[in-house]
């Protein structure tokens, strides 16, 4: 299953869709015929099959595969976990390509929310600030399994920057959603120790909130700004 999956994924990337379909049909058969196959493996299988169908333009089949991906990932990690977010992200891409932009925007926002929650739990501000000014960053215990590995970091970079590239000049995405996205990107780059880039996203988040006269709590963004200023 693993070798066929890797070959199938590589073939999709190279645009060799017939070859990819051959590899993935064999992988799918192996997975579905294996008794008590792990849900995480099924999730990965459905996601890759979704990528293949999307590449072929079979959007209905792609959405079915992504729905199965999300279902099986949620069985393992829950519906609001970063391990489930990839299915949502690819599903949103399909809706966007179909021209159903409002649905796509809503799902992209859910992806951002999932990553925002995770990154808030792994990014901690130093205790140099008065305790009363801090929110969720200081002394918040990281639960077991809430540490990002390199693959998840790469996935976060891919998803969040893809959404940003798509939405940065799109007024229909909504200013509140954009502030959340910019804040999340700032958290991501703080986690990656890219403080200069994080500082840019924090500045853009606060500017977006101010320019659009949003009545939202920006204290977490201000706290992050103050922390980054000590590092950048």
C-alpha positions, -999 to +999 in steps of 0.1 A: +000+000+000+027+025+010+048+021-022+018+023-044+006+053-026+039+071-030+041+062-067+006+073-072+012+106-055+044+112-075+025+104-107-002+129-099+025+155-094+041+147-128+007+149-145+007+111-153-029+106-143-034+072-160-004+058-143-015+074-110-049+058-113-034+024-118-012+027-087-040+041-066-066+016-077-043-012-064-036+007-032-073+013-026-081-023-032-054-033-007-066-009+020-104-016+016-098-054+016-076-053+048-097-063+078-096-037+106-075-013+085-064+017+105-087+048+099-056+070+095-045+049+065-079+051+050-079+089+055-046+091+035-059+068+008-091+088+003-072+121+003-048+109-025-077+095-045-094+129-041-063+146-054-064+123-085-101+129-092-096+167-088-067+166-112-089+148-137-117+174-132-140+148-117-151+172-089-180+152-076-158+121-071-131+143-056-156+157-030-168+122-021-132+111-015-124+142+006-156+136+027-144+101+034-109+115+042-124+139+067-146+112+083-118+088+089-093+115+100-119+127+125-123+091+139-087+092+149-081+129+158-114+146+159-131+170+134-112+201+146-076+187+145-049+197+121-047+161+109-082+165+096-077+200+081-061+187+049-093+172+038-112+204+044-085+224+026-086+202-005-124+202-004-124+240-004-101+240-034-126+219-053-155+242-044-134+272-055-126+256-088-163+248-093-171+285-088-189+279-054-167+306-038-189+313-008-188+276+003-150+276-004-145+307+017-164+292+046-143+260+045-110+279+041-120+299+073-126+266+091-091+254+081-076+287+094-095+283+127-082+248+132-046+259+127-051+290+148-062+269+178-033+245+174-007+273+170-020+292+200-013+260+220+023+256+208+034+292+207+040+306+242+050+341+250+078+346+275+068+356+310+086+389+307+052+406+302+029+412+332+008+381+338-024+402+337-018+412+300-014+377+287-042+355+274-037+320+261+001+321+255+018+319+289+018+288+310-008+271+288+001+234+290+005+217+257-016+186+257+000+153+246+000+151+208-002+189+203+034+193+192+038+199+155+062+177+137+081+187+105+055+173+082+027+192+100+048+224+098+052+219+061+015+213+057+007+245+077+030+265+055+014+251+023-022+255+034-021+289+051+001+305+025-021+291-003-052+305+014-034+339+018-023+340-018-058+333-029-076+357-005-053+386+001-070+408-025-104+393-023-128+416-004-155+388-004-134+368+020-142+393+047-120+415+069-126+394+100-115+363+083-085+381+069-074+393+104-077+357+117-056+344+087-029+371+092-028+364+130-025+327+123+003+332+098+021+354+124+017+326+149+031+301+124+062+321+116+067+328+153+067+291+159+092+286+130+113+314+146+108+336+115+103+367+135+107+392+107+080+376+087+058+371+118+062+409+125+049+417+090+018+395+094+011+410+128+013+445+114-010+436+086-035+420+109-037+451+131-039+474+101-066+453+085-087+455+118-081+493+120-088+501+084-120+482+084-131+496+118-137+461+131-151+458+166-131+428+176-107+419+204-071+423+191-054+419+225-039+385+215-024+401+184-011+430+204+005+405+229+021+386+200+033+419+185+050+428+218+067+394+221+080+394+185+094+429+190+118+414+216+129+388+191+130+405+156 
